[in-house]
Amino acid sequence: PLLLWVRGRLDPLDRLALAIVGPRNPSSYARLMTTALARPLAAQGLTLVSGLAHGIDGEVHREALEVGGRTLAVVGQGLGTAL
């Protein structure tokens, strides 16, 4: 994109980030794997990035926040059509 809009603050440590995305209606295995991946990565200081959908996206944000990590949400379309 030519322009990215940011709400909040970006931290220099956010340059080391990992995106984890998945389905809105995940299986129990997908939820288990999300926890197994997201929680330790966030606890080690890696910023986690995901969308704003229900399902795995929400799990990623929750796992990061539960261990005091950073998380960034990305909207994959224009704000006028996303909200």
Biotite code that builds the C-alpha atoms (Angstrom):
import biotite.structure as struc

atoms = struc.array([
    struc.Atom([0.000, 0.000, 0.000], chain_id="A", res_id=1, res_name="PRO", atom_name="CA", element="C"),
    struc.Atom([1.006, 3.586, -0.545], chain_id="A", res_id=2, res_name="LEU", atom_name="CA", element="C"),
    struc.Atom([-0.020, 4.561, 2.974], chain_id="A", res_id=3, res_name="LEU", atom_name="CA", element="C"),
    struc.Atom([-0.528, 2.793, 6.289], chain_id="A", res_id=4, res_name="LEU", atom_name="CA", element="C"),
    struc.Atom([-2.664, 4.308, 9.000], chain_id="A", res_id=5, res_name="TRP", atom_name="CA", element="C"),
    struc.Atom([-1.627, 3.597, 12.580], chain_id="A", res_id=6, res_name="VAL", atom_name="CA", element="C"),
    struc.Atom([-3.636, 4.082, 15.737], chain_id="A", res_id=7, res_name="ARG", atom_name="CA", element="C"),
    struc.Atom([-1.635, 3.779, 18.931], chain_id="A", res_id=8, res_name="GLY", atom_name="CA", element="C"),
    struc.Atom([2.113, 3.587, 19.048], chain_id="A", res_id=9, res_name="ARG", atom_name="CA", element="C"),
    struc.Atom([4.666, 1.465, 17.284], chain_id="A", res_id=10, res_name="LEU", atom_name="CA", element="C"),
    struc.Atom([7.632, 0.427, 19.376], chain_id="A", res_id=11, res_name="ASP", atom_name="CA", element="C"),
    struc.Atom([11.093, -0.097, 17.860], chain_id="A", res_id=12, res_name="PRO", atom_name="CA", element="C"),
    struc.Atom([10.897, -3.674, 19.158], chain_id="A", res_id=13, res_name="LEU", atom_name="CA", element="C"),
    struc.Atom([7.882, -4.227, 16.879], chain_id="A", res_id=14, res_name="ASP", atom_name="CA", element="C"),
    struc.Atom([10.326, -4.616, 14.010], chain_id="A", res_id=15, res_name="ARG", atom_name="CA", element="C"),
    struc.Atom([10.813, -8.145, 15.323], chain_id="A", res_id=16, res_name="LEU", atom_name="CA", element="C"),
    struc.Atom([7.278, -9.432, 14.807], chain_id="A", res_id=17, res_name="ALA", atom_name="CA", element="C"),
    struc.Atom([5.473, -12.538, 13.650], chain_id="A", res_id=18, res_name="LEU", atom_name="CA", element="C"),
    struc.Atom([2.024, -12.763, 12.071], chain_id="A", res_id=19, res_name="ALA", atom_name="CA", element="C"),
    struc.Atom([-0.243, -15.653, 13.031], chain_id="A", res_id=20, res_name="ILE", atom_name="CA", element="C"),
    struc.Atom([-3.604, -15.917, 11.290], chain_id="A", res_id=21, res_name="VAL", atom_name="CA", element="C"),
    struc.Atom([-6.210, -18.620, 11.001], chain_id="A", res_id=22, res_name="GLY", atom_name="CA", element="C"),
    struc.Atom([-9.878, -19.440, 10.556], chain_id="A", res_id=23, res_name="PRO", atom_name="CA", element="C"),
    struc.Atom([-12.803, -17.763, 12.264], chain_id="A", res_id=24, res_name="ARG", atom_name="CA", element="C"),
    struc.Atom([-14.167, -21.150, 13.336], chain_id="A", res_id=25, res_name="ASN", atom_name="CA", element="C"),
    struc.Atom([-11.029, -23.025, 14.369], chain_id="A", res_id=26, res_name="PRO", atom_name="CA", element="C"),
    struc.Atom([-10.836, -26.636, 15.453], chain_id="A", res_id=27, res_name="SER", atom_name="CA", element="C"),
    struc.Atom([-9.732, -27.470, 18.964], chain_id="A", res_id=28, res_name="SER", atom_name="CA", element="C"),
    struc.Atom([-6.371, -28.517, 17.500], chain_id="A", res_id=29, res_name="TYR", atom_name="CA", element="C"),
    struc.Atom([-5.931, -25.093, 15.855], chain_id="A", res_id=30, res_name="ALA", atom_name="CA", element="C"),
    struc.Atom([-6.663, -23.393, 19.185], chain_id="A", res_id=31, res_name="ARG", atom_name="CA", element="C"),
    struc.Atom([-4.200, -25.683, 20.968], chain_id="A", res_id=32, res_name="LEU", atom_name="CA", element="C"),
    struc.Atom([-1.463, -24.949, 18.430], chain_id="A", res_id=33, res_name="MET", atom_name="CA", element="C"),
    struc.Atom([-2.148, -21.211, 18.590], chain_id="A", res_id=34, res_name="THR", atom_name="CA", element="C"),
    struc.Atom([-1.596, -21.279, 22.338], chain_id="A", res_id=35, res_name="THR", atom_name="CA", element="C"),
    struc.Atom([1.481, -23.487, 21.971], chain_id="A", res_id=36, res_name="ALA", atom_name="CA", element="C"),
    struc.Atom([3.040, -21.048, 19.479], chain_id="A", res_id=37, res_name="LEU", atom_name="CA", element="C"),
    struc.Atom([1.788, -17.615, 20.490], chain_id="A", res_id=38, res_name="ALA", atom_name="CA", element="C"),
    struc.Atom([2.231, -17.761, 24.253], chain_id="A", res_id=39, res_name="ARG", atom_name="CA", element="C"),
    struc.Atom([5.977, -18.596, 24.400], chain_id="A", res_id=40, res_name="PRO", atom_name="CA", element="C"),
    struc.Atom([6.841, -16.329, 21.472], chain_id="A", res_id=41, res_name="LEU", atom_name="CA", element="C"),
    struc.Atom([5.103, -13.353, 23.087], chain_id="A", res_id=42, res_name="ALA", atom_name="CA", element="C"),
    struc.Atom([6.665, -14.193, 26.462], chain_id="A", res_id=43, res_name="ALA", atom_name="CA", element="C"),
    struc.Atom([10.101, -14.017, 24.788], chain_id="A", res_id=44, res_name="GLN", atom_name="CA", element="C"),
    struc.Atom([9.391, -10.473, 23.557], chain_id="A", res_id=45, res_name="GLY", atom_name="CA", element="C"),
    struc.Atom([8.280, -11.133, 19.988], chain_id="A", res_id=46, res_name="LEU", atom_name="CA", element="C"),
    struc.Atom([5.452, -8.845, 18.872], chain_id="A", res_id=47, res_name="THR", atom_name="CA", element="C"),
    struc.Atom([2.539, -10.865, 17.491], chain_id="A", res_id=48, res_name="LEU", atom_name="CA", element="C"),
    struc.Atom([0.460, -9.573, 14.596], chain_id="A", res_id=49, res_name="VAL", atom_name="CA", element="C"),
    struc.Atom([-2.971, -10.789, 13.562], chain_id="A", res_id=50, res_name="SER", atom_name="CA", element="C"),
    struc.Atom([-6.272, -9.566, 12.200], chain_id="A", res_id=51, res_name="GLY", atom_name="CA", element="C"),
    struc.Atom([-9.389, -8.446, 14.012], chain_id="A", res_id=52, res_name="LEU", atom_name="CA", element="C"),
    struc.Atom([-11.570, -11.456, 13.227], chain_id="A", res_id=53, res_name="ALA", atom_name="CA", element="C"),
    struc.Atom([-12.998, -13.865, 15.773], chain_id="A", res_id=54, res_name="HIS", atom_name="CA", element="C"),
    struc.Atom([-11.302, -17.226, 16.070], chain_id="A", res_id=55, res_name="GLY", atom_name="CA", element="C"),
    struc.Atom([-7.548, -17.623, 15.760], chain_id="A", res_id=56, res_name="ILE", atom_name="CA", element="C"),
    struc.Atom([-6.917, -13.890, 15.304], chain_id="A", res_id=57, res_name="ASP", atom_name="CA", element="C"),
    struc.Atom([-8.522, -13.181, 18.668], chain_id="A", res_id=58, res_name="GLY", atom_name="CA", element="C"),
    struc.Atom([-6.698, -16.095, 20.295], chain_id="A", res_id=59, res_name="GLU", atom_name="CA", element="C"),
    struc.Atom([-3.352, -14.695, 19.147], chain_id="A", res_id=60, res_name="VAL", atom_name="CA", element="C"),
    struc.Atom([-4.071, -11.301, 20.721], chain_id="A", res_id=61, res_name="HIS", atom_name="CA", element="C"),
    struc.Atom([-5.357, -12.871, 23.957], chain_id="A", res_id=62, res_name="ARG", atom_name="CA", element="C"),
    struc.Atom([-2.338, -15.156, 24.336], chain_id="A", res_id=63, res_name="GLU", atom_name="CA", element="C"),
    struc.Atom([0.089, -12.277, 23.809], chain_id="A", res_id=64, res_name="ALA", atom_name="CA", element="C"),
    struc.Atom([-1.688, -10.040, 26.291], chain_id="A", res_id=65, res_name="LEU", atom_name="CA", element="C"),
    struc.Atom([-1.968, -12.778, 28.929], chain_id="A", res_id=66, res_name="GLU", atom_name="CA", element="C"),
    struc.Atom([1.827, -13.058, 29.137], chain_id="A", res_id=67, res_name="VAL", atom_name="CA", element="C"),
    struc.Atom([2.380, -9.292, 29.007], chain_id="A", res_id=68, res_name="GLY", atom_name="CA", element="C"),
    struc.Atom([3.479, -9.305, 25.372], chain_id="A", res_id=69, res_name="GLY", atom_name="CA", element="C"),
    struc.Atom([2.794, -6.882, 22.555], chain_id="A", res_id=70, res_name="ARG", atom_name="CA", element="C"),
    struc.Atom([0.271, -7.456, 19.850], chain_id="A", res_id=71, res_name="THR", atom_name="CA", element="C"),
    struc.Atom([-0.683, -5.517, 16.723], chain_id="A", res_id=72, res_name="LEU", atom_name="CA", element="C"),
    struc.Atom([-3.969, -5.828, 14.868], chain_id="A", res_id=73, res_name="ALA", atom_name="CA", element="C"),
    struc.Atom([-4.131, -5.344, 11.109], chain_id="A", res_id=74, res_name="VAL", atom_name="CA", element="C"),
    struc.Atom([-7.240, -4.515, 9.122], chain_id="A", res_id=75, res_name="VAL", atom_name="CA", element="C"),
    struc.Atom([-6.858, -5.945, 5.640], chain_id="A", res_id=76, res_name="GLY", atom_name="CA", element="C"),
    struc.Atom([-9.026, -3.391, 3.876], chain_id="A", res_id=77, res_name="GLN", atom_name="CA", element="C"),
    struc.Atom([-9.938, 0.276, 4.029], chain_id="A", res_id=78, res_name="GLY", atom_name="CA", element="C"),
    struc.Atom([-11.325, 1.511, 7.334], chain_id="A", res_id=79, res_name="LEU", atom_name="CA", element="C"),
    struc.Atom([-14.527, 2.737, 5.693], chain_id="A", res_id=80, res_name="GLY", atom_name="CA", element="C"),
    struc.Atom([-15.410, -0.790, 4.603], chain_id="A", res_id=81, res_name="THR", atom_name="CA", element="C"),
    struc.Atom([-13.984, -2.703, 7.580], chain_id="A", res_id=82, res_name="ALA", atom_name="CA", element="C"),
    struc.Atom([-15.927, -1.171, 10.448], chain_id="A", res_id=83, res_name="LEU", atom_name="CA", element="C"),
])
